[in-house]
Structure formats: C-alpha cells, structure tokens
Amino acid sequence: MRVISYNLRKNRASGELVALAERYSPNILCLQECNTIDLPAEVGNLHLADSTRRNRLGLAIYYNKDRFTAVKTQAFALKKSLHDHLAAPAHERLIATRLVDNVAHREFVVASFHAAPLTALNSLRRNQIRTAHEELSLLGPGLPTLMVGDYNYPIFQGKLGNKVNQSGYDLTLSDTRTYTRYKFFRGHFDLATSMGLMVSNVETLPQGTSDHMPILVTATYSDENRMQTDAAQHGAHRSESVSAEGADFII
C-alpha cells in the first residue's frame, strides 16, 4: 500500500492535494494542520474517512474506496503541552481509521498523528506517541497498524526508536529531511511508526507551499512477506524433488 502524509502548514498547501493524488497514486492520504471545515469529500479518487472536529489545526484521513472499506474512524485527545493550553491549536492530536483491505481480505489500522510543537519536551512527545499506540491497539486489537504524521522529533531519534521498539512498533525515517523552515530546526520531522507491517520505503516528496514536505510510505503486511518466502522455499524444495526424480528416471 502507498500512504502519503502531509502537514499543510495551517492549510496553506491544501491546493496541492489533488495533484499529489494524481501524481503518486496513494491508497491513503493522512493530513495534519488542515482546515477541516473546508475539506472536500473527495481528493482525486480518495474519499474522506473523517476529520477532527475540535481542532484549529485539524487532522484528516482519505482512502481509496475501491481498495478499502472504512469500518470505524475515531479521534483521540493526547496529553497537552503548555503551547496547547495557551494557544489551543489542537485538542485532538490523533485520528485513526480501521479499514478492511478488499484486495488482501484483511483489516488494518491507519492513523494521522501530530505531536506537540518544539516548545514542548521530547519526553512529552514520547508520552503522546506511546499513548497514541495504546489507543490504536484498542481500535484494532492485534491488527497491522501504521501511524504517520508530524512527530516534531528532529533530534535524539535513536532514543525514540528504542522506546517505540519496546512497545512493539518500528520507527522508519524518510530518505531525506522533511522540514526546512528554520535554520536550526531542519531534519526528519515527518515519520512513520508501524506494527505488523513491512515498511520498504519512506520517500520525501518535493516541497510545496508548506514548511513540511510530504512523505510517501510504501508498506506491505509482514506476514504476507513470510508466507511468500515460505511458498518460495516450498516451491524450491518441490523443484529439487522433481529434478531428483527426473534424474533417477533417466538413469
């Protein structure tokens, strides 16, 4: 599956969404800092699953209705930073949709996440990430899960990766940095954490009018990879057996 995550910088980059969908053909589109009142029901061939209601800087998820069926979408409030209390930009920093994959005939959970800004401590963002993962496990117990978005975590990502691994998730950075607005705060802000999925690539897409660059995540189900490997190995053993029988026959 192909998932694009994009922080629209207070909705400034909203006019780029149709072109992104047409050029990169994502199955899912996850947004941060969007004006949810003005969101269209469709972006290209993607349908709006739902968006947050109580945010000045909203979150939203779009999905391809031909590939997926939406079961449930839920927004979550996470621990607030001082910035949240003073400026009230985001009451809900996580939105997630439980989907049925009509091609693979299975369910999984996808989420759009927006961590507290850099004025907060990394410890608070780690708390938000941990809580987000816990909420996702309740929405889809045991299901493959992908959470993408603006993690606002440009440094000490090794420590973050260790914490994420302890909760059963993998952390994947994009191939190049995703944020370039400030001289001293450049780096990989937009990340992907996953469980039960094999993330083969996270590509940083060209920058538009936002201070964040979109990322394109390519992922497959982890157990599908194992099944394909097992099938290939079984086929190889079977071929060896056939060859041996053939050799015996020739003799």
C-alpha positions in Angstrom: 0.0 0.0 0.0 1.0 3.6 -0.6 0.3 6.2 2.1 1.1 10.0 1.8 1.4 12.1 5.0 1.4 15.9 4.7 1.4 18.7 7.2 -0.3 21.5 5.3 1.1 24.4 7.4 -2.2 25.9 8.6 -4.0 24.6 5.4 -1.8 26.7 3.1 -0.9 23.6 1.0 -4.4 22.3 0.6 -4.5 23.3 -3.1 -1.7 20.7 -3.8 -3.7 17.6 -2.7 -5.3 16.7 -6.0 -2.0 17.0 -7.9 -0.3 14.8 -5.2 -3.0 12.2 -5.5 -2.8 12.1 -9.3 1.0 12.0 -9.5 1.8 9.5 -6.8 -1.5 7.4 -6.7 -1.6 6.8 -2.9 -4.1 4.4 -1.5 -4.4 6.6 1.7 -3.8 10.3 2.4 -3.1 11.5 6.0 -3.2 15.2 6.7 -2.2 17.5 9.6 -2.8 21.2 10.1 -5.8 21.2 7.7 -8.9 23.3 7.9 -11.5 20.6 8.4 -14.4 22.8 7.7 -13.3 23.3 4.1 -12.2 19.8 3.4 -13.6 18.2 0.2 -15.4 14.9 0.4 -13.1 13.6 -2.4 -9.4 14.3 -3.3 -8.9 12.7 -6.7 -10.0 9.1 -6.2 -9.7 9.3 -2.4 -12.6 9.6 -0.1 -12.7 11.4 3.2 -13.0 8.9 6.1 -13.3 11.6 8.7 -11.5 14.6 10.3 -11.2 16.0 13.7 -13.9 18.4 14.9 -12.4 20.3 17.8 -9.1 21.5 16.3 -7.9 24.8 14.9 -5.1 22.7 13.2 -7.1 19.7 12.1 -6.3 16.1 11.1 -7.9 14.0 8.4 -7.7 10.7 6.6 -8.7 9.9 3.0 -8.7 6.4 1.5 -9.4 4.7 -1.8 -12.9 3.2 -1.7 -12.1 0.7 -4.4 -9.3 -0.8 -2.3 -10.7 -0.3 1.2 -13.9 -0.2 3.3 -13.9 2.0 6.3 -15.1 0.3 9.5 -14.6 3.0 12.1 -12.8 6.3 12.5 -12.0 7.8 15.8 -10.2 10.9 17.1 -8.2 11.0 20.3 -7.0 13.7 22.7 -3.5 13.3 23.9 -1.5 14.9 26.8 -1.4 18.6 26.3 1.7 20.8 26.2 1.9 24.3 27.6 1.5 25.6 24.0 -1.7 23.6 23.7 -3.1 25.2 26.9 -2.2 28.7 25.8 -2.8 28.7 22.1 -5.3 25.9 21.9 -4.2 24.7 18.4 -5.1 21.1 18.8 -7.3 19.3 21.2 -7.2 16.1 19.3 -3.7 15.1 18.0 -4.6 11.7 16.6 -7.2 10.4 14.2 -7.3 6.7 13.1 -9.4 4.6 10.8 -9.9 0.9 10.9 -10.1 -0.3 7.3 -10.9 -3.6 5.5 -8.4 -4.2 2.7 -10.6 -5.6 0.0 -7.6 -6.9 -2.0 -5.8 -8.7 0.8 -9.1 -9.6 2.6 -8.0 -8.4 6.0 -8.2 -5.4 8.3 -5.6 -2.9 9.5 -5.5 0.5 11.2 -4.0 3.7 9.7 -3.6 6.9 11.7 -2.6 10.6 11.2 -0.6 12.0 14.1 0.5 15.5 15.1 2.8 15.7 18.1 3.2 18.8 20.3 5.5 21.5 18.9 9.2 22.0 19.6 8.4 24.3 22.6 7.5 21.0 24.5 9.9 18.5 25.8 10.8 15.3 23.9 9.5 13.4 27.0 6.0 14.8 26.4 6.1 13.8 22.7 7.2 10.3 23.7 4.3 10.2 26.1 1.9 11.3 23.2 3.4 8.7 20.9 3.1 5.9 23.5 -0.5 6.8 24.3 -1.3 7.0 20.6 0.0 3.5 20.1 -2.1 2.3 23.0 -5.2 3.9 21.7 -4.6 2.3 18.2 -4.3 -1.1 19.8 -7.8 -0.7 21.3 -9.2 0.4 18.0 -7.8 -2.6 16.2 -6.5 -5.2 18.7 -3.8 -7.2 17.1 -4.2 -5.6 13.7 -1.4 -4.3 11.5 -1.1 -0.6 12.2 0.6 2.4 10.5 0.8 5.8 12.2 2.2 8.6 10.1 2.5 12.3 10.6 4.4 15.2 12.1 6.2 13.8 15.1 8.1 17.1 15.8 11.1 15.0 16.8 14.2 16.1 14.8 16.9 15.0 17.3 17.6 12.1 19.6 15.6 9.8 17.3 17.7 6.9 18.4 16.2 7.1 21.9 12.7 7.5 20.3 13.3 4.4 18.2 14.3 2.4 21.3 11.1 3.5 23.1 9.0 2.7 20.1 10.6 -0.8 19.7 9.8 -1.6 23.3 6.1 -1.1 22.6 6.2 -3.5 19.6 6.4 -0.8 16.9 9.1 0.0 14.3 10.2 3.6 13.6 11.1 4.5 10.0 12.6 7.8 8.8 12.3 9.1 5.3 15.2 9.1 2.8 15.9 12.9 3.2 14.8 15.6 5.7 11.2 16.7 5.7 11.3 20.2 7.3 13.4 23.2 6.3 11.6 26.3 7.6 14.1 27.3 10.2 17.9 27.3 10.1 18.4 25.4 13.3 15.4 23.1 13.1 15.8 21.1 10.0 15.6 17.4 9.8 13.2 14.4 9.8 10.1 15.7 11.4 7.6 13.5 9.5 7.9 9.9 10.4 6.2 6.5 10.3 5.7 4.0 13.1 4.3 0.6 12.3 3.4 -2.8 13.7 2.7 -5.9 11.7 3.8 -4.1 8.5 7.0 -4.1 6.5 7.8 -0.5 5.5 10.0 -0.9 2.4 10.4 2.8 1.7 9.6 6.3 3.1 10.3 8.9 0.4 10.4 12.6 0.9 8.4 14.3 -1.9 9.3 17.7 -3.4 8.4 20.7 -1.2 5.4 22.8 -2.0 4.0 25.8 -0.1 4.2 24.1 3.3 7.2 24.2 5.6 6.9 20.4 5.7 7.5 18.1 2.7 5.0 15.3 2.1 6.3 11.8 2.7 5.2 8.7 0.7 5.2 5.4 2.7 5.3 2.1 0.9 4.4 -0.9 3.1 3.2 -4.5 2.9 1.8 -6.9 5.5 4.7 -8.5 7.4 3.1 -12.0 7.5 2.5 -11.8 3.7 6.2 -11.5 3.2 6.8 -14.5 5.4 4.1 -16.5 3.5 5.6 -15.6 0.2 9.0 -16.7 1.4 7.6 -19.9 2.8 5.9 -20.5 -0.5 9.0 -19.9 -2.5 11.0 -22.2 -0.2 8.4 -24.9 -0.6 8.5 -24.4 -4.3 12.2 -24.7 -4.3 12.1 -28.0 -2.3 9.5 -29.3 -4.6 11.5 -28.4 -7.7 14.6 -30.2 -6.2 12.5 -33.3 -5.6 11.1 -33.3 -9.1 14.6 -32.9 -10.5 15.9 -35.8 -8.4 13.1 -38.0 -9.6 13.8 -37.0 -13.2 17.4 -37.9 -12.8 16.5 -41.3 -11.3 14.2 -41.9 -14.2 16.9 -41.0 -16.8 19.3 -43.4 -15.2 
